[in-house]
């Protein structure tokens, strides 16, 4: 009887360990945690040295950088996916533009944030990874329709976030970077709408 109880307990422990392994930590949440600590320590140092609050790294600046990095990585991943799964040449071409432009922007952001001691995720956050996983199961016209719809929706949201940072951010360099990307994002949105209309038969 005792052996049976021990065996049952071992099975329960092994099962729970398996469940824990399948749920990997969210890279976006981890980055935000690290930035919260950095912002707190930076604020204390600046206050001690009586530095101007305008030069301080704020939580909003760090959060924007994290979201921009995560969103950019999703655009690159989905752009690569479009090369394999899309049926439309317009969608494939759009996907390649996403890979090229967002890879470049990602490298710029990586360089900028390293100077500012801002941590950005090195891998996709769980929410964006789910979107990539969902689209990876689709192909042909089904992929084209879902992908272009997501790209219109995503770029509309991105433009709002980048404009907000460009106008209200605290860090000068991050504000300038966000501002420089707005025309590119607007170009992406126009191209996404055009591709969406084409694959949905609204030429």
GROMACS elastic network, one bead per residue, 0.5 to 0.9 nm:
[ bonds ]
;  ai    aj funct       b0    kb
    1     4     6  0.50877   500
    1     5     6  0.64082   500
    1     6     6  0.87600   500
    2     5     6  0.52027   500
    2     6     6  0.62902   500
    2     7     6  0.86533   500
    3     6     6  0.50943   500
    3     7     6  0.60962   500
    3     8     6  0.85751   500
    4     7     6  0.50919   500
    4     8     6  0.61520   500
    4     9     6  0.86355   500
    5     8     6  0.51001   500
    5     9     6  0.62073   500
    5    10     6  0.86580   500
    6     9     6  0.51214   500
    6    10     6  0.62185   500
    6    11     6  0.87198   500
    7    10     6  0.50961   500
    7    11     6  0.62640   500
    7    12     6  0.86787   500
    8    11     6  0.51621   500
    8    12     6  0.62653   500
    8    13     6  0.87297   500
    9    12     6  0.50664   500
    9    13     6  0.61970   500
    9    14     6  0.86301   500
   10    13     6  0.51274   500
   10    14     6  0.61176   500
   10    15     6  0.84840   500
   11    14     6  0.51873   500
   11    15     6  0.60307   500
   11    16     6  0.86036   500
   12    15     6  0.51289   500
   12    16     6  0.62019   500
   12    17     6  0.86226   500
   13    16     6  0.52186   500
   13    17     6  0.62014   500
   13    18     6  0.86909   500
   14    17     6  0.50733   500
   14    18     6  0.62698   500
   14    19     6  0.88035   500
   15    18     6  0.50934   500
   15    19     6  0.64229   500
   15    20     6  0.88449   500
   16    19     6  0.50487   500
   16    20     6  0.63252   500
   16    21     6  0.87497   500
   17    20     6  0.51255   500
   17    21     6  0.63007   500
   17    22     6  0.88830   500
   18    21     6  0.51988   500
   18    22     6  0.65390   500
   19    22     6  0.53818   500
   19    23     6  0.68655   500
   20    23     6  0.55169   500
   20    24     6  0.77101   500
   21    24     6  0.65762   500
   23    26     6  0.88081   500
   24    27     6  0.87609   500
   24   126     6  0.86357   500
   25    28     6  0.88327   500
   25    29     6  0.79767   500
   25    30     6  0.74163   500
   25   125     6  0.87945   500
   25   126     6  0.82672   500
   26    29     6  0.54022   500
   26    30     6  0.62514   500
   26    31     6  0.87266   500
   26   124     6  0.82243   500
   26   125     6  0.54222   500
   26   126     6  0.55731   500
   26   127     6  0.86924   500
   27    30     6  0.50377   500
   27    31     6  0.61206   500
   27    32     6  0.86322   500
   27    70     6  0.89363   500
   27   120     6  0.85151   500
   27   121     6  0.54085   500
   27   122     6  0.73059   500
   27   123     6  0.63632   500
   27   124     6  0.66583   500
   27   125     6  0.51084   500
   27   126     6  0.74514   500
   28    31     6  0.52010   500
   28    32     6  0.62673   500
   28    33     6  0.87381   500
   28    66     6  0.67176   500
   28    67     6  0.77535   500
   28    70     6  0.72772   500
   28   120     6  0.75645   500
   28   121     6  0.57126   500
   28   122     6  0.89498   500
   28   123     6  0.84103   500
   28   124     6  0.75129   500
   28   125     6  0.50328   500
   28   126     6  0.78113   500
   29    32     6  0.50872   500
   29    33     6  0.62426   500
   29    34     6  0.88138   500
   29   121     6  0.87699   500
   29   125     6  0.78412   500
   30    33     6  0.51743   500
   30    34     6  0.64834   500
   30    35     6  0.87627   500
   30   121     6  0.78448   500
   31    34     6  0.52348   500
   31    35     6  0.62220   500
   31    36     6  0.87051   500
   31    63     6  0.89548   500
   31    66     6  0.71037   500
   31   118     6  0.85091   500
   31   119     6  0.54783   500
   31   120     6  0.56573   500
   31   121     6  0.57963   500
   32    35     6  0.50005   500
   32    36     6  0.61270   500
   32    37     6  0.87974   500
   32    59     6  0.87132   500
   32    62     6  0.75813   500
   32    63     6  0.67317   500
   32    66     6  0.72680   500
   32   119     6  0.75427   500
   32   120     6  0.80495   500
   32   121     6  0.88996   500
   33    36     6  0.52100   500
   33    37     6  0.66769   500
   33    38     6  0.88939   500
   34    37     6  0.53446   500
   34    38     6  0.63699   500
   34    39     6  0.87600   500
   34   118     6  0.83250   500
   34   119     6  0.66670   500
   35    39     6  0.59431   500
   35    40     6  0.84173   500
   35    59     6  0.73422   500
   35    62     6  0.64679   500
   35    63     6  0.81520   500
   35   117     6  0.82519   500
   35   118     6  0.60891   500
   35   119     6  0.60517   500
   35   120     6  0.86560   500
   36    39     6  0.52119   500
   36    40     6  0.61898   500
   36    41     6  0.87085   500
   36    58     6  0.89985   500
   36    59     6  0.66458   500
   36    62     6  0.83873   500
   37    40     6  0.51693   500
   37    41     6  0.62362   500
   37    42     6  0.85456   500
   38    41     6  0.52353   500
   38    42     6  0.59685   500
   38    43     6  0.84436   500
   38    57     6  0.86874   500
   38   117     6  0.74089   500
   38   118     6  0.75928   500
   38   119     6  0.88939   500
   39    42     6  0.50877   500
   39    43     6  0.59710   500
   39    44     6  0.85988   500
   39    56     6  0.83199   500
   39    57     6  0.61415   500
   39    58     6  0.61844   500
   39    59     6  0.63965   500
   39    62     6  0.83240   500
   39   118     6  0.87534   500
   40    43     6  0.52204   500
   40    44     6  0.63490   500
   40    45     6  0.88334   500
   40    58     6  0.89282   500
   40    59     6  0.89196   500
   41    44     6  0.51878   500
   41    45     6  0.63369   500
   41    46     6  0.87067   500
   42    45     6  0.51707   500
   42    46     6  0.61146   500
   42    47     6  0.85257   500
   42    56     6  0.73080   500
   42    57     6  0.71487   500
   43    46     6  0.51604   500
   43    47     6  0.60338   500
   43    48     6  0.84642   500
   43    53     6  0.84881   500
   43    56     6  0.66593   500
   43    57     6  0.75858   500
   43    58     6  0.83913   500
   44    47     6  0.52279   500
   44    48     6  0.60950   500
   44    49     6  0.86309   500
   45    48     6  0.50937   500
   45    49     6  0.61864   500
   45    50     6  0.84780   500
   45    51     6  0.85806   500
   46    49     6  0.50578   500
   46    50     6  0.58584   500
   46    51     6  0.50174   500
   46    52     6  0.76335   500
   46    53     6  0.77638   500
   46    55     6  0.87785   500
   46    56     6  0.71870   500
   47    51     6  0.61418   500
   47    52     6  0.83171   500
   47    53     6  0.81556   500
   48    51     6  0.78282   500
   50    53     6  0.86440   500
   51    54     6  0.85407   500
   51    55     6  0.74729   500
   51    56     6  0.80901   500
   52    55     6  0.57971   500
   52    56     6  0.72736   500
   53    56     6  0.52126   500
   53    57     6  0.86713   500
   53   170     6  0.87921   500
   54    57     6  0.83904   500
   54   170     6  0.60445   500
   54   171     6  0.74907   500
   54   172     6  0.89462   500
   55   170     6  0.70293   500
   55   171     6  0.64735   500
   55   172     6  0.80485   500
   56   170     6  0.72223   500
   56   171     6  0.71888   500
   57    60     6  0.85064   500
   57    61     6  0.66870   500
   57    62     6  0.74506   500
   57   116     6  0.78285   500
   57   118     6  0.87439   500
   57   170     6  0.70602   500
   57   171     6  0.63945   500
   58    61     6  0.52712   500
   58    62     6  0.64684   500
   58    63     6  0.86854   500
   58   169     6  0.85362   500
   58   170     6  0.68245   500
   58   171     6  0.78477   500
   59    62     6  0.51279   500
   59    63     6  0.60204   500
   59    64     6  0.85415   500
   60    63     6  0.50309   500
   60    64     6  0.60852   500
   60    65     6  0.86400   500
   60   165     6  0.85969   500
   60   169     6  0.74340   500
   60   170     6  0.83131   500
   61    64     6  0.52160   500
   61    65     6  0.63737   500
   61    66     6  0.88072   500
   61   118     6  0.89564   500
   61   165     6  0.75570   500
   61   169     6  0.61779   500
   61   170     6  0.67487   500
   61   171     6  0.68128   500
   61   174     6  0.74801   500
   61   175     6  0.87474   500
   62    65     6  0.51367   500
   62    66     6  0.62749   500
   62    67     6  0.87126   500
   62   113     6  0.86336   500
   62   118     6  0.61354   500
   62   119     6  0.77818   500
   62   120     6  0.83467   500
   63    66     6  0.51026   500
   63    67     6  0.61750   500
   63    68     6  0.84917   500
   64    67     6  0.51680   500
   64    68     6  0.59680   500
   64    69     6  0.84957   500
   64   161     6  0.77654   500
   64   162     6  0.82758   500
   64   165     6  0.73144   500
   65    68     6  0.50754   500
   65    69     6  0.60530   500
   65    70     6  0.85226   500
   65   109     6  0.75722   500
   65   113     6  0.75599   500
   65   118     6  0.77707   500
   65   119     6  0.83975   500
   65   120     6  0.67444   500
   65   174     6  0.80983   500
   66    69     6  0.52348   500
   66    70     6  0.61397   500
   66    71     6  0.85067   500
   66   118     6  0.84361   500
   66   119     6  0.73820   500
   66   121     6  0.65808   500
   67    70     6  0.51265   500
   67    71     6  0.59130   500
   67    72     6  0.83590   500
   67   120     6  0.83983   500
   67   121     6  0.89434   500
   68    71     6  0.51384   500
   68    72     6  0.59306   500
   68    73     6  0.85511   500
   68   106     6  0.83458   500
   68   109     6  0.84316   500
   68   120     6  0.89117   500
   68   158     6  0.81289   500
   68   161     6  0.87774   500
   68   162     6  0.84861   500
   69    72     6  0.51342   500
   69    73     6  0.62184   500
   69    74     6  0.87068   500
   69   105     6  0.87763   500
   69   106     6  0.62708   500
   69   109     6  0.72701   500
   69   110     6  0.81232   500
   69   120     6  0.64309   500
   69   121     6  0.68775   500
   69   122     6  0.84513   500
   69   124     6  0.87690   500
   70    73     6  0.52645   500
   70    74     6  0.63953   500
   70    75     6  0.88489   500
   70   120     6  0.78963   500
   70   121     6  0.65823   500
   70   122     6  0.83212   500
   70   123     6  0.75712   500
   70   124     6  0.57415   500
   70   125     6  0.64542   500
   70   128     6  0.75909   500
   71    74     6  0.51230   500
   71    75     6  0.63391   500
   71    76     6  0.88253   500
   71   124     6  0.82283   500
   71   125     6  0.89585   500
   71   128     6  0.74627   500
   71   154     6  0.86311   500
   71   158     6  0.83296   500
   72    75     6  0.50829   500
   72    76     6  0.63823   500
   72    77     6  0.87422   500
   72    98     6  0.86967   500
   72   102     6  0.54445   500
   72   103     6  0.73937   500
   72   105     6  0.76611   500
   72   106     6  0.63945   500
   73    76     6  0.51196   500
   73    77     6  0.61829   500
   73    78     6  0.85756   500
   73    99     6  0.89273   500
   73   102     6  0.73404   500
   73   103     6  0.76275   500
   73   106     6  0.74693   500
   73   122     6  0.88374   500
   73   123     6  0.76679   500
   73   124     6  0.65229   500
   73   128     6  0.88735   500
   74    77     6  0.50788   500
   74    78     6  0.60092   500
   74    79     6  0.83003   500
   74   124     6  0.67861   500
   74   125     6  0.89859   500
   74   128     6  0.62371   500
   74   129     6  0.74802   500
   74   131     6  0.84448   500
   74   132     6  0.72133   500
   75    78     6  0.52554   500
   75    79     6  0.59086   500
   75    80     6  0.86075   500
   75    95     6  0.82358   500
   75    98     6  0.59245   500
   75    99     6  0.68819   500
   75   102     6  0.67131   500
   75   103     6  0.88075   500
   75   151     6  0.83526   500
   76    80     6  0.62390   500
   76    81     6  0.85813   500
   76    95     6  0.79653   500
   76    96     6  0.84779   500
   76    98     6  0.58232   500
   76   100     6  0.78265   500
   76   101     6  0.85700   500
   76   102     6  0.61832   500
   76   103     6  0.65641   500
   77    80     6  0.52392   500
   77    81     6  0.62409   500
   77    82     6  0.87165   500
   77    98     6  0.89177   500
   77    99     6  0.75174   500
   77   132     6  0.72218   500
   78    82     6  0.61059   500
   78    83     6  0.88022   500
   78    95     6  0.71191   500
   78    98     6  0.82074   500
   78    99     6  0.82601   500
   78   131     6  0.88785   500
   78   132     6  0.63277   500
   78   135     6  0.79646   500
   78   136     6  0.84330   500
   78   147     6  0.79907   500
   79    82     6  0.50402   500
   79    83     6  0.67017   500
   79    92     6  0.77511   500
   79    93     6  0.89714   500
   79    94     6  0.75134   500
   79    96     6  0.57622   500
   79    97     6  0.76163   500
   79    98     6  0.55014   500
   79    99     6  0.54027   500
   79   100     6  0.89699   500
   80    83     6  0.52909   500
   80    84     6  0.70430   500
   80    85     6  0.89743   500
   80    92     6  0.87768   500
   80    95     6  0.65633   500
   80    96     6  0.70118   500
   80    98     6  0.84917   500
   80    99     6  0.66530   500
   81    84     6  0.53411   500
   81    85     6  0.59782   500
   81    86     6  0.78159   500
   81    95     6  0.78646   500
   81   132     6  0.84046   500
   81   135     6  0.82153   500
   81   136     6  0.68833   500
   82    85     6  0.51529   500
   82    87     6  0.85626   500
   82    91     6  0.68548   500
   82    92     6  0.54813   500
   82    93     6  0.86455   500
   82    94     6  0.83941   500
   82    95     6  0.55015   500
   82    96     6  0.79272   500
   82   139     6  0.87754   500
   82   143     6  0.80538   500
   82   144     6  0.80019   500
   82   147     6  0.80395   500
   83    86     6  0.62429   500
   83    87     6  0.89686   500
   83    91     6  0.83174   500
   83    92     6  0.52146   500
   83    93     6  0.81057   500
   83    95     6  0.66757   500
   83    96     6  0.72110   500
   84    87     6  0.87120   500
   84    92     6  0.82752   500
   84   139     6  0.83216   500
   85    92     6  0.86185   500
   85   135     6  0.89713   500
   85   136     6  0.76884   500
   85   138     6  0.71429   500
   85   140     6  0.59989   500
   85   143     6  0.67016   500
   85   144     6  0.82006   500
   86    89     6  0.76917   500
   86    91     6  0.63925   500
   86    92     6  0.61071   500
   86   138     6  0.88512   500
   86   139     6  0.59934   500
   86   140     6  0.50613   500
   86   141     6  0.69790   500
   86   142     6  0.85274   500
   86   143     6  0.60192   500
   86   144     6  0.56031   500
   86   147     6  0.87925   500
   87    90     6  0.88367   500
   87    91     6  0.75258   500
   87    92     6  0.76872   500
   87   139     6  0.74309   500
   87   141     6  0.59106   500
   87   142     6  0.89101   500
   87   143     6  0.79440   500
   87   144     6  0.67879   500
   88    91     6  0.52021   500
   88    92     6  0.63617   500
   88    93     6  0.86707   500
   88   140     6  0.76945   500
   88   141     6  0.74984   500
   88   144     6  0.69237   500
   88   195     6  0.87980   500
   88   198     6  0.89126   500
   88   199     6  0.73867   500
   89    93     6  0.60174   500
   89    94     6  0.84283   500
   90    93     6  0.51241   500
   90    94     6  0.60795   500
   90    95     6  0.85464   500
   90   194     6  0.88671   500
   90   195     6  0.60515   500
   90   198     6  0.82449   500
   90   199     6  0.87424   500
   91    95     6  0.60495   500
   91    96     6  0.86190   500
   91   144     6  0.65011   500
   91   147     6  0.83922   500
   91   148     6  0.74838   500
   91   192     6  0.84311   500
   91   195     6  0.61765   500
   91   196     6  0.84004   500
   91   199     6  0.83684   500
   92    95     6  0.50161   500
   92    96     6  0.62723   500
   92    97     6  0.87379   500
   92   144     6  0.89647   500
   93    96     6  0.51282   500
   93    97     6  0.63714   500
   93    98     6  0.87839   500
   94    97     6  0.50920   500
   94    98     6  0.63801   500
   94    99     6  0.88528   500
   94   188     6  0.82395   500
   94   191     6  0.71527   500
   94   192     6  0.72529   500
   94   195     6  0.77221   500
   95    98     6  0.50313   500
   95    99     6  0.63882   500
   95   100     6  0.87846   500
   96    99     6  0.50620   500
   96   100     6  0.62341   500
   96   101     6  0.85975   500
   97   100     6  0.51440   500
   97   101     6  0.59247   500
   97   102     6  0.81108   500
   97   188     6  0.83558   500
   98   101     6  0.54164   500
   98   102     6  0.56221   500
   98   103     6  0.78495   500
   98   188     6  0.79825   500
   99   102     6  0.56433   500
   99   103     6  0.57410   500
   99   104     6  0.84568   500
  100   103     6  0.54291   500
  100   104     6  0.63634   500
  100   105     6  0.88042   500
  101   104     6  0.52931   500
  101   105     6  0.62325   500
  101   106     6  0.85705   500
  101   184     6  0.82650   500
  102   106     6  0.58408   500
  102   107     6  0.85251   500
  103   106     6  0.50352   500
  103   107     6  0.63221   500
  103   108     6  0.87608   500
  104   107     6  0.52815   500
  104   108     6  0.64077   500
  104   109     6  0.87507   500
  105   108     6  0.50921   500
  105   109     6  0.61567   500
  105   110     6  0.85724   500
  105   181     6  0.80263   500
  106   109     6  0.50763   500
  106   110     6  0.60675   500
  106   111     6  0.86722   500
  107   110     6  0.50253   500
  107   111     6  0.63149   500
  107   112     6  0.86530   500
  108   111     6  0.52705   500
  108   112     6  0.62164   500
  108   113     6  0.86614   500
  108   177     6  0.84877   500
  109   113     6  0.59420   500
  109   114     6  0.84015   500
  109   120     6  0.89384   500
  109   174     6  0.85433   500
  109   177     6  0.79753   500
  110   113     6  0.53362   500
  110   114     6  0.61245   500
  110   115     6  0.88181   500
  110   119     6  0.89572   500
  110   120     6  0.75748   500
  111   114     6  0.53376   500
  111   115     6  0.66559   500
  111   116     6  0.89897   500
  112   115     6  0.54409   500
  112   116     6  0.65336   500
  112   117     6  0.88582   500
  112   118     6  0.85889   500
  112   173     6  0.77886   500
  112   174     6  0.76148   500
  112   177     6  0.87787   500
  113   117     6  0.59330   500
  113   119     6  0.68919   500
  113   120     6  0.74812   500
  113   174     6  0.84764   500
  114   117     6  0.51463   500
  114   118     6  0.61550   500
  114   119     6  0.74315   500
  114   120     6  0.88856   500
  115   118     6  0.77499   500
  116   119     6  0.88534   500
  121   124     6  0.69419   500
  121   125     6  0.75011   500
  124   127     6  0.81298   500
  124   128     6  0.62708   500
  124   129     6  0.57354   500
  125   128     6  0.56511   500
  125   129     6  0.60427   500
  125   130     6  0.87281   500
  126   130     6  0.61968   500
  126   131     6  0.88864   500
  127   130     6  0.53253   500
  127   131     6  0.67967   500
  128   131     6  0.51148   500
  128   132     6  0.64185   500
  128   133     6  0.86670   500
  129   132     6  0.50668   500
  129   133     6  0.60980   500
  129   134     6  0.85662   500
  130   134     6  0.60683   500
  130   135     6  0.86366   500
  131   134     6  0.51038   500
  131   135     6  0.62356   500
  131   136     6  0.85171   500
  132   135     6  0.52704   500
  132   136     6  0.60191   500
  132   137     6  0.89169   500
  133   136     6  0.51129   500
  133   137     6  0.68099   500
  134   137     6  0.56699   500
  134   138     6  0.73880   500
  135   138     6  0.53081   500
  135   139     6  0.80243   500
  135   143     6  0.66146   500
  135   146     6  0.74339   500
  135   147     6  0.72091   500
  136   139     6  0.75811   500
  136   143     6  0.83056   500
  137   143     6  0.84270   500
  138   141     6  0.86721   500
  138   142     6  0.61799   500
  138   144     6  0.87456   500
  138   146     6  0.85240   500
  139   142     6  0.58467   500
  139   144     6  0.74713   500
  140   143     6  0.54110   500
  140   144     6  0.63506   500
  140   145     6  0.89242   500
  141   145     6  0.62120   500
  141   146     6  0.86352   500
  141   199     6  0.72652   500
  142   145     6  0.54283   500
  142   146     6  0.63276   500
  142   147     6  0.85054   500
  143   146     6  0.52620   500
  143   147     6  0.57820   500
  143   148     6  0.83579   500
  144   147     6  0.52769   500
  144   148     6  0.60267   500
  144   149     6  0.84343   500
  144   195     6  0.86437   500
  144   196     6  0.78423   500
  144   199     6  0.64855   500
  144   200     6  0.87278   500
  145   148     6  0.55137   500
  145   149     6  0.61350   500
  145   150     6  0.86112   500
  145   196     6  0.66261   500
  145   199     6  0.61047   500
  145   200     6  0.65239   500
  146   149     6  0.52869   500
  146   150     6  0.61815   500
  146   151     6  0.86545   500
  146   196     6  0.89437   500
  147   150     6  0.51696   500
  147   151     6  0.61332   500
  147   152     6  0.87719   500
  147   196     6  0.84318   500
  148   152     6  0.62646   500
  148   153     6  0.86438   500
  148   192     6  0.59221   500
  148   193     6  0.73726   500
  148   195     6  0.65408   500
  148   197     6  0.87496   500
  148   199     6  0.82140   500
  149   152     6  0.53613   500
  149   153     6  0.63435   500
  149   154     6  0.85642   500
  149   192     6  0.79528   500
  149   193     6  0.80870   500
  149   196     6  0.62929   500
  150   153     6  0.51247   500
  150   154     6  0.58331   500
  150   155     6  0.84238   500
  151   154     6  0.50392   500
  151   155     6  0.59295   500
  151   156     6  0.83996   500
  151   188     6  0.85376   500
  151   189     6  0.74435   500
  151   192     6  0.60552   500
  151   193     6  0.82962   500
  151   196     6  0.87402   500
  152   155     6  0.54161   500
  152   156     6  0.61907   500
  152   157     6  0.87515   500
  152   188     6  0.85100   500
  152   189     6  0.58025   500
  152   190     6  0.82860   500
  152   191     6  0.88301   500
  152   192     6  0.55463   500
  152   193     6  0.60365   500
  152   196     6  0.79153   500
  153   156     6  0.53425   500
  153   157     6  0.64654   500
  153   158     6  0.87725   500
  153   189     6  0.86825   500
  154   157     6  0.52353   500
  154   158     6  0.61364   500
  154   159     6  0.87390   500
  154   189     6  0.87067   500
  155   159     6  0.60515   500
  155   160     6  0.86324   500
  155   185     6  0.65152   500
  155   186     6  0.76686   500
  155   188     6  0.72166   500
  155   189     6  0.56334   500
  155   192     6  0.84652   500
  156   159     6  0.53944   500
  156   160     6  0.66475   500
  156   161     6  0.89895   500
  156   185     6  0.85319   500
  156   186     6  0.82853   500
  156   189     6  0.68871   500
  157   160     6  0.53320   500
  157   161     6  0.64301   500
  157   162     6  0.87948   500
  158   161     6  0.50958   500
  158   162     6  0.60536   500
  158   163     6  0.84660   500
  158   182     6  0.87430   500
  158   185     6  0.75350   500
  159   162     6  0.51732   500
  159   163     6  0.60206   500
  159   164     6  0.84865   500
  159   181     6  0.88225   500
  159   182     6  0.62497   500
  159   183     6  0.89989   500
  159   185     6  0.63972   500
  159   186     6  0.70643   500
  159   189     6  0.88770   500
  160   163     6  0.52419   500
  160   164     6  0.61611   500
  160   165     6  0.87306   500
  161   164     6  0.51266   500
  161   165     6  0.62955   500
  161   166     6  0.86381   500
  161   178     6  0.89135   500
  162   165     6  0.50996   500
  162   166     6  0.60304   500
  162   167     6  0.85707   500
  162   175     6  0.85411   500
  162   178     6  0.53338   500
  162   179     6  0.68608   500
  162   181     6  0.76636   500
  162   182     6  0.65495   500
  163   167     6  0.60903   500
  163   168     6  0.83331   500
  163   178     6  0.72459   500
  163   179     6  0.68282   500
  163   182     6  0.70517   500
  164   167     6  0.52944   500
  164   168     6  0.57271   500
  164   169     6  0.72921   500
  164   178     6  0.89501   500
  165   168     6  0.52571   500
  165   170     6  0.83116   500
  165   174     6  0.78817   500
  165   175     6  0.58607   500
  165   178     6  0.64783   500
  165   179     6  0.79252   500
  166   169     6  0.60229   500
  166   172     6  0.88773   500
  166   174     6  0.78061   500
  166   176     6  0.65552   500
  166   177     6  0.79559   500
  166   178     6  0.54730   500
  166   179     6  0.50589   500
  166   180     6  0.87898   500
  166   182     6  0.89138   500
  167   175     6  0.72543   500
  167   179     6  0.82921   500
  168   175     6  0.79693   500
  169   172     6  0.74667   500
  169   174     6  0.74762   500
  169   175     6  0.57644   500
  170   174     6  0.81497   500
  170   175     6  0.74228   500
  171   174     6  0.54228   500
  171   175     6  0.61101   500
  171   176     6  0.87082   500
  172   175     6  0.50936   500
  172   176     6  0.61992   500
  172   177     6  0.86784   500
  173   176     6  0.51236   500
  173   177     6  0.62070   500
  173   178     6  0.86647   500
  174   177     6  0.50563   500
  174   178     6  0.61464   500
  174   179     6  0.85274   500
  175   178     6  0.51915   500
  175   179     6  0.61150   500
  175   180     6  0.86540   500
  176   179     6  0.50599   500
  176   180     6  0.61701   500
  176   181     6  0.88059   500
  177   180     6  0.51973   500
  177   181     6  0.65214   500
  178   181     6  0.53272   500
  178   182     6  0.66578   500
  179   182     6  0.55139   500
  179   183     6  0.80917   500
  180   183     6  0.68875   500
  180   184     6  0.78196   500
  181   184     6  0.52484   500
  181   185     6  0.61824   500
  181   186     6  0.86598   500
  182   185     6  0.50879   500
  182   186     6  0.61174   500
  182   187     6  0.86077   500
  183   186     6  0.50368   500
  183   187     6  0.62002   500
  183   188     6  0.86428   500
  184   187     6  0.50510   500
  184   188     6  0.62350   500
  184   189     6  0.86828   500
  185   189     6  0.61468   500
  185   190     6  0.86852   500
  186   189     6  0.50033   500
  186   190     6  0.63027   500
  186   191     6  0.86493   500
  187   190     6  0.52164   500
  187   191     6  0.62447   500
  187   192     6  0.85599   500
  188   191     6  0.50831   500
  188   192     6  0.59680   500
  188   193     6  0.85727   500
  189   193     6  0.61353   500
  189   194     6  0.85755   500
  190   193     6  0.52088   500
  190   194     6  0.62672   500
  190   195     6  0.87171   500
  191   194     6  0.50769   500
  191   195     6  0.61631   500
  191   196     6  0.84895   500
  192   195     6  0.51306   500
  192   196     6  0.59656   500
  192   197     6  0.85679   500
  193   197     6  0.61152   500
  193   198     6  0.85659   500
  194   197     6  0.52516   500
  194   198     6  0.62974   500
  194   199     6  0.88832   500
  194   203     6  0.80917   500
  195   198     6  0.50685   500
  195   199     6  0.63072   500
  195   200     6  0.85352   500
  196   199     6  0.53782   500
  196   200     6  0.60131   500
  196   201     6  0.84514   500
  196   202     6  0.81655   500
  197   200     6  0.51577   500
  197   201     6  0.59956   500
  197   203     6  0.57342   500
  198   201     6  0.51997   500
  198   202     6  0.56799   500
  198   203     6  0.52563   500
  199   202     6  0.75647   500
  199   203     6  0.85195   500
  200   203     6  0.82728   500
